[in-house]
Amino acid sequence: MKRFGRGGLSFVMALVILIVILLVVASVAAILFLPVRTLTVDEQRSISVMSEIDRINFNSNVEIGMIQIGFADLAPNLVMMTVQGTGMLSMVSNQDPVQVTLSYTVDGNVLNAYANVSIDSITTGYTFTEMRTDILISKGLLTNINAEAKIGNLKLLAQSGSVLGNVTVKTATGSSTVTMTSGGILKGDVQVETSTGATYLNWNNVDLRLDCTVRLKTTAGSVVANVTQYSSMAGNVTLNGQATTGGMTLNMNIRNPNSGRVGSHTNIGEIEVEQKTGFSGPDTLLTSSNFAASGTQWFDVNLNTNTGGIKLNLSYQAQLT
């Protein structure tokens, strides 16, 4: 049997003590970083200026949570933002990890607004059970929107009374949605993009004032476009949908004097035409019977996905029945 000398025993004891110390330190560190304190976020910001404003350039960047941008009568305010959330903090976390800012500049009759919701970069040991940012913009003013989110669901709702110029809505992980309803005016291009997740467009009898391009994109996820247009438009729409990995769905319901053409391409996947009332042609290029006829405005749709299927539900009616 091998026996340890005094030096060997001293080394073993030192090693045991070191291991015990490391275990204690690790346990204490783990306890310090456990979420044990309640976090409540309830912040409001607003912009109100005395000068005459006829256009708003709105920019936002929100790091996490549900984000909804809409329009309302806000007088005397031009922009209002509410951030609410709940969660847990560790013992070593910053007491106020959520940073909320709403700033602006004025250039003549143009308001440049900047909304930001971020998490303190040095904060650790926190969880969010809910985080929501609601932004309202004064309707009736021409508004250009550039909104981005890091993680979450970003939604833009442009209802009756809203006047949109150029629109960009982007999310890194989650979903991006643009909804434009009857009575809302569009005077620019629209881009909706999600890197990982879903991209949605809901177009319902938009009052289009000029030609526009709509771009829908996802790298890994899905693209869904729901288009309904019965009323006449003052311009044509070019709609481009792109997915690297993921499926695409187009639901289109149009009536004269609107027309449509839908081109579809997938490298790996199938094109499934569930309905094509009033449309004809091969599945890869379907056109309404009145496409580009005199006195009509058109939707020219191009859908492309590398890996994934394309699903089409198309309906054109010459007149009300």
C-alpha positions, 0 to 999 in steps of 0.5 A: 500500500502506498503511503503519503509523506507529510508533503504529500498529505499537505498537497492533498489537503491544499487541493481539497481546500481549493476545491471547497473554496471554488465550490463555495464561490461558484454557489455564491455566484450562482445565487447572486445571479439568480432572478429573485427581485421583481422588475416592473417597467411603466414608462411614458414619453410624448412629443409636443411642439409649438411649431407647425408640423406637416410631416413626421419622420419616425424612427424606432429601435426596440430591443425586446418584446411586443411592439405596436405602432399605430395612429390616433388623434393626439392633440396637442401631442404628435407622438406618444410612447408607453413601455410596460413590462414585468420580470425578475432581476438578480441581486447584482442586476441594475435596478433599472435595466430598461432604458427608454428614450423618445427624442426629436428634432425639428427641421422646418415643418418636419418632425424627426422623432427617435424612439429607443427601448434598450437593455443595459448592456452590463445587466445580467441575471434578468428575465422578462415575463412580459414587455410591450411598447405601444407607440401612437403617432398623430394621424392626418400627417404624412408619416415616414416610418423606419422601425426595427426590433431585435427580439419580438413581434413588431406590428404597424397598424395604419387605419383610417385617417393615417397617411403613410409615406415610405415604410420600413419594418424590420425584426431580427428574431420574431415577426414583422407585420404591416397592416393597412386598412380601408381609409388609410392613405399610402404615398410611398414604398413599403418594406417588411422584413424578418431575419428569423421568423415570419413576415406579414402584410395585410392590405385591405382597400388601401387608398394608394395615391401613386405607384409603389413597391412592396418588399416582403422578406425573410431569411428563415421563416415564412412570408404571408401576404393578404391582399384585398382591393375592391376600390380603385387606386391612383397607382400600380403595386409591384409586390416582391416576396422573398424567402431563403428558407421557408414557405410563402402564402398569397391570399388575393381578392381583387375586383375591377378596376384592379387587376393582378399578375402573380409569378411564383418560383421555388427551387425546392418545394411546390407551388400549390394553387388552392384557388384561382377564380378569374385567374388563368395561366400556368401555376408559375404565372397566373394573371387576372382576365383584365390584367393591365387593361385600359383603365385598370390598376395592377398588382404585379406580384413576384414570389421567390423562395429557395427552399419551401413551398408557395401557396396561392388563393387568388380571386378576381371579380369583374363587378359586384354580384 
